[in-house]
Amino acid sequence: MTNPQPSSSSITDRPDLLDSGAVSDWLRDRYMRNPRDADFEDLSREVLRTGPDGAITADPLRFGLVGETRGLLVTAESGAGKTTLIRRNLTRQPQIGVTDGKTPGRAFYIRVKPEATLKGLATKIAEDLGYPPISSGARTTEVWEAALNRLKLRGITIIWIDEAHHMLQPSREVKAVLRRFKALMQDEPNFVLILSGVPDLEHLIRQDEETDGRLFRMRLSPIRTETERSSIRQYISRCCELVELEPPSDPYMVQRLEAATRGSFGRSLELTQFAITRALRRRDGLLRLDDFRRSYDWKRRTDGDGPFDEEDWPTLKQILETQGWSP
């Protein structure tokens, strides 16, 4: 079974437990290794070379006579943890590393804003990598030339575009964006392209068969197996141990989280972190079901029954289903 314990969890690196802000930051930095990590690593081997020792490198695999690269398409609901998954796995490969232009790394990360344009994307890439401010009058092709030159100069071999679905919302640029995505894997210099976003991104990419055919896919599904539930259960227990809290005694804690978050790994861990921070502020050494309920109700902002009410879970689940409840 994959080790479910939080990463970087040395007792010596814990924050002051009386500083709720520091604890909150520290908890957000905990990461639970899970089967999705192995899946992402396996998928990465489809587009990146491995060294003699089997380690994944930053060198792209080349395909066809012209040496094209390929890319990855990672989709999940918002908050499911796809960005964290990709970042952690690229960062933990010593020959890759993730950069936003200010730090070393062979994988360049850029997060797309809802209002992003093709020219704006190239402008941000170029300027984040040290190019002088670009005139608003520059043509899109000129800006992309500057961006590509900077990427090549910095030794970048992987471009990761997060929230990529924003680039493909209905507009006159959609076809141009898809052509650019294809060119990043086809033309010189070319790169391994990682696109991440909500599930609709996969449908949007299909608008161009040539771009679509160059991407390997990973869909992050909701919690489905008892192995996954056990991983979350151990994650909660380990975090409580590190911050000196008694974990909840409810045997259905993970099932409650699963119902509250529609089975989302990322949102389950986030809600756990909020609940632990709340419990530490109370300073009685206990993580209670009510800590989850209050944290969840603040996020949900609705009244009525919910998955963290005090009833035993099998009974409560039936009540919620009868009411047609949904998170």
CORGI-V461460 format. One record per pair of residues at least 12 apart in sequence whose C-alpha atoms are under 10 Angstrom apart, sorted by the first residue. I is the first residue (numbers start at 0). GAP is how many residues later the second one is. If there is no record, write none. Layout:
i->{I;I}
gap->{GAP;GAP}
//
This chain:
i->{0;0;0;0;0;0;1;1;1;1;1;1;1;1;1;1;2;2;2;2;2;2;2;3;3;3;3;3;3;3;3;3;3;3;3;3;3;4;4;4;4;4;4;4;4;4;4;4;4;4;4;5;5;5;5;5;5;5;5;5;5;5;5;6;6;6;6;6;7;7;7;8;8;8;8;8;8;8;8;9;10;10;10;11;12;12;13;13;13;13;14;14;15;16;16;16;16;16;16;16;17;17;17;18;18;18;19;19;19;19;19;19;20;21;22;22;22;22;22;23;23;23;23;23;23;24;24;25;26;26;26;26;26;26;26;26;26;26;27;27;27;27;28;29;29;29;29;30;30;30;30;30;30;31;31;31;31;31;31;31;31;31;32;32;32;32;32;32;33;33;33;33;33;33;34;34;34;35;35;35;35;35;35;35;35;36;36;36;36;37;38;38;39;39;39;39;39;39;39;39;40;40;40;40;40;41;42;42;42;42;42;43;43;43;43;43;43;43;43;43;43;44;44;44;45;45;45;45;45;45;45;46;46;46;46;46;46;46;46;46;46;46;46;46;46;47;47;47;47;47;47;47;47;47;48;48;50;54;54;54;55;55;55;55;55;56;56;56;56;56;56;57;57;57;57;57;57;57;57;57;57;57;57;57;57;58;58;58;58;58;58;58;58;59;59;59;59;59;59;59;60;60;61;61;61;61;62;65;65;65;66;66;66;66;66;67;67;67;67;67;67;67;67;67;67;67;67;68;68;68;68;68;68;68;68;68;68;68;68;69;69;69;69;69;69;69;69;69;69;69;69;69;69;70;70;70;70;70;70;70;70;70;70;70;70;70;70;70;70;70;70;70;71;71;71;71;71;71;71;71;71;71;71;72;72;72;72;72;72;72;72;72;72;72;72;72;72;72;72;72;72;73;73;73;73;73;73;73;73;73;73;73;73;73;73;73;73;74;74;74;74;74;74;74;74;74;74;74;74;74;74;74;74;75;75;75;75;75;75;75;75;75;75;75;75;76;76;76;76;76;76;76;76;76;76;76;77;77;77;77;77;77;77;78;78;78;78;78;78;78;78;79;79;79;79;79;79;79;79;79;79;79;79;79;79;80;80;80;80;80;80;80;80;81;81;81;81;81;81;81;81;81;82;82;82;82;82;82;83;84;84;85;85;85;85;85;86;86;86;86;89;89;89;89;90;90;90;94;95;95;95;95;96;97;97;97;97;98;98;98;98;98;99;99;99;100;100;100;100;100;100;100;100;100;100;101;101;101;102;103;103;103;104;104;104;104;104;105;105;105;105;105;105;105;106;106;106;106;106;106;106;106;106;106;106;107;107;107;107;107;107;107;107;107;107;107;107;107;107;108;108;108;108;108;108;108;109;109;109;109;109;109;109;109;109;110;110;110;110;110;110;110;110;111;111;111;111;111;111;111;111;111;112;112;112;112;112;112;113;113;113;113;113;113;113;114;114;114;115;115;115;115;116;116;116;116;116;116;116;116;117;117;117;117;117;117;117;117;117;117;118;118;118;118;118;118;118;118;118;119;119;119;119;120;120;120;120;120;120;121;121;121;121;121;121;121;121;121;122;122;122;122;122;122;122;122;122;123;123;124;124;124;124;124;124;124;124;125;125;125;125;125;125;125;125;125;126;126;126;127;127;128;128;128;128;128;128;129;129;129;130;130;130;130;131;133;143;147;147;147;147;147;148;150;150;150;151;151;151;151;155;155;155;156;156;156;156;156;157;157;157;157;157;157;157;158;158;158;158;158;158;158;158;159;159;159;159;159;159;160;160;160;160;160;160;161;161;161;161;161;162;162;162;162;162;163;163;163;163;163;163;163;163;164;164;164;164;164;164;164;164;164;164;164;165;165;165;166;166;167;167;167;167;167;168;168;169;173;173;173;173;174;174;176;177;177;177;177;177;177;177;177;177;178;178;178;179;180;180;180;180;180;180;180;180;181;181;181;181;181;181;181;182;184;184;184;185;185;191;192;192;193;193;194;194;195;195;197;198;198;201;201;201;219;219;220;220;220;221;221;221;221;221;221;221;222;222;222;222;222;222;222;222;222;223;223;223;227;227;228;228;228;228;228;228;228;229;230;231;231;231;231;231;231;231;232;232;232;232;232;232;234;234;235;235;235;235;235;235;235;235;238;238;238;239;239;239;239;242;242;242;242;243;243;243;243;244;244;244;244;244;244;244;244;244;245;245;245;245;245;245;246;246;246;246;246;246;247;247;247;247;247;247;247;248;248;248;249;249;249;249;249;250;250;251;251;251;252;252;252;252;252;253;254;254;254;254;255;255;255;255;255;255;255;255;255;255;256;256;256;256;256;256;256;257;258;258;258;258;258;258;258;259;259;259;259;259;259;259;259;259;260;260;260;260;261;261;270;270;270;270;270;270;271;271;271;271;271;272;272;273;273;273;273;273;274;274;274;274;274;274;274;274;274;274;275;275;275;275;276;276;277;277;277;277;277;278;278;287;288;288;288;288;289;289;289;290;291;291;291;292;292;292;292;292;293;293;294;295;295;299;303;304;304;304;304;305;305;305;305;305;306;306;306;306;306}
gap->{33;34;226;227;229;230;30;31;32;33;34;35;36;225;226;229;29;30;31;32;228;231;232;27;28;29;30;31;224;226;227;228;229;230;231;232;234;25;26;27;28;29;226;227;228;229;230;231;232;233;234;21;23;24;25;26;27;228;229;230;232;233;236;22;23;24;25;26;21;22;23;17;18;20;21;22;229;230;233;232;230;231;232;230;13;229;12;13;228;229;12;228;227;225;226;227;260;263;264;266;262;263;265;258;261;262;256;257;258;259;260;261;256;255;220;250;253;254;257;249;250;252;253;254;256;248;252;247;212;215;216;242;243;245;246;247;249;250;241;242;245;246;55;205;209;239;243;53;54;57;204;235;238;53;199;200;202;203;204;233;234;237;52;55;56;198;199;202;51;193;194;197;198;231;192;193;196;46;49;50;182;183;184;185;192;48;49;51;52;51;179;181;32;34;45;46;49;50;177;178;15;45;48;49;52;14;28;29;173;174;175;12;13;16;27;28;45;46;148;150;172;12;15;16;14;15;24;25;26;169;170;12;13;14;15;16;22;23;24;25;144;145;146;168;169;12;13;14;21;22;23;109;110;144;12;13;44;38;39;40;34;37;38;39;40;33;36;37;38;39;49;32;35;36;37;38;39;47;48;49;97;98;99;100;134;36;37;47;97;98;99;132;133;97;98;125;130;131;132;133;130;131;123;128;129;130;123;120;121;122;118;119;120;121;123;114;115;116;117;118;119;120;121;122;123;124;146;113;114;115;116;117;118;121;122;123;124;145;146;112;114;115;116;120;121;122;123;124;141;143;144;145;146;87;88;89;110;111;113;114;120;121;122;123;124;140;141;142;143;144;145;146;88;120;121;122;123;124;142;143;144;145;146;87;88;91;120;121;122;123;124;128;129;132;139;141;142;143;144;145;146;12;88;120;121;122;123;124;125;127;128;141;142;143;144;145;146;88;89;90;120;121;122;123;124;125;126;127;142;143;144;145;146;120;121;122;123;124;125;142;143;144;145;146;188;120;121;122;123;142;143;144;145;185;187;189;85;119;120;121;186;188;189;119;182;185;186;187;188;189;191;118;140;141;142;181;182;183;184;185;186;187;188;189;190;139;183;184;185;186;187;188;189;80;114;115;116;136;137;138;183;184;28;79;80;113;114;183;182;135;181;12;74;76;108;110;12;20;22;73;15;16;17;68;14;15;16;12;12;60;61;62;61;58;60;61;62;29;30;57;60;61;25;28;29;24;25;26;27;28;29;49;50;53;55;26;27;28;26;50;51;52;49;50;51;52;53;45;48;49;50;51;52;53;44;48;49;50;51;52;53;84;85;86;87;17;20;21;43;46;47;48;49;50;51;52;53;85;86;16;49;50;51;52;53;85;14;15;18;49;50;51;52;53;54;13;49;50;51;52;53;55;85;12;49;50;51;52;53;54;55;85;49;50;51;52;53;54;49;50;51;52;53;54;55;51;52;54;48;50;51;52;23;49;50;51;54;56;57;60;22;23;25;26;49;55;56;58;59;62;17;19;20;21;22;23;24;25;58;16;20;23;24;19;22;23;26;40;46;18;19;20;21;22;23;24;25;26;12;13;15;17;19;20;21;23;24;19;23;18;19;21;22;23;25;26;34;17;18;19;20;21;22;23;24;25;19;20;23;19;22;18;20;21;22;24;25;17;20;24;15;16;18;19;14;12;36;36;40;41;42;43;40;38;39;40;36;37;38;39;34;35;36;32;33;34;35;36;26;27;32;33;34;35;36;25;26;31;32;33;34;35;36;31;32;33;34;35;36;20;32;33;34;35;36;32;33;34;35;36;32;33;34;35;38;30;31;32;33;34;37;40;41;30;31;32;33;34;35;36;37;38;39;40;31;32;35;34;37;32;33;36;37;39;32;35;34;30;31;33;34;32;33;28;26;27;28;29;30;31;32;33;34;29;31;32;31;12;13;14;24;29;30;31;33;26;28;29;30;31;32;33;28;26;29;30;25;28;23;21;22;21;22;20;22;22;23;21;20;21;13;15;17;44;45;42;43;44;36;39;40;41;42;43;44;31;32;35;38;39;40;41;42;45;34;39;40;26;37;24;25;26;28;29;34;36;24;23;21;22;25;33;36;37;40;14;18;19;20;21;22;34;37;12;17;18;33;36;37;40;51;33;34;37;36;45;46;47;33;34;37;42;36;41;42;43;31;34;35;38;39;40;41;42;43;33;38;39;40;41;42;29;38;39;40;41;42;38;39;40;41;42;43;44;38;39;40;38;39;60;62;63;61;62;60;61;62;36;39;54;55;60;14;52;58;59;62;12;33;36;50;51;52;53;57;60;61;12;14;15;35;39;50;51;49;47;48;49;58;66;67;68;32;33;36;40;46;47;48;66;67;35;46;65;66;64;65;20;21;22;24;25;28;15;19;20;23;24;19;22;17;18;20;21;22;12;13;14;15;16;17;18;19;20;21;12;15;16;19;14;18;12;13;14;16;17;12;13;20;18;19;20;21;18;19;20;17;15;16;17;13;14;15;16;17;14;15;13;12;31;27;21;14;15;18;20;13;14;19;20;21;12;13;18;19;20}
//
